[in-house]
Amino acid sequence: MIETVESRVGSKGELFPPKEIREKLGLKPNTRILYRISEGKLVVEPVPDLEELMSREPVAVISVDEFREDRTELSRKVER
């Protein structure tokens, strides 16, 4: 666990996370990151790559037929 560390916000609003935090999160130059606010705190996390996403458990399971039915129904709603 990384202890709390202090950093600064640059004159143009840039954030400068310390090296040990960048390493812990796997943040390398040009890594895409997501910012969000959770319970009044800034949360920074890397955008997962396709390989990582494919290794995760699915959030939902749907058959091709169910997908087609849902898509057809949605298309009808949009055309109205």
Residue, then its C-alpha position, 0 to 999 in steps of 0.5 A: m500500500i502506498e502511503t499518502v503523498e503530496s504533489r501539486v497542480g501546475s500553473k496550467g492545471e496539470l496534475f503531477p502524480p508521483k512516480e511511485i503512483r504512476e508505476k503502481l497504476g501502470l501509467k506510462p507516457n500517452t496512457r489514456i486515463l479516466y477521471r471521475i469524482s467519487e464521494g468528493k474525491l478525484v479518482v484516476e484510473p487507466v482506460p483498460d485495453l481490449e485484451e484486459l476487457m476480454s479477460r473480465e467476466p461478462v457483465a451480461v450474457i445475451s444470445v445473438d437472437e436476443f440481440r437481433e430482437d432487441r436491435t429490431e425493437l429499438s430500430r422500430k422505436v427510433e423510426r417512430 
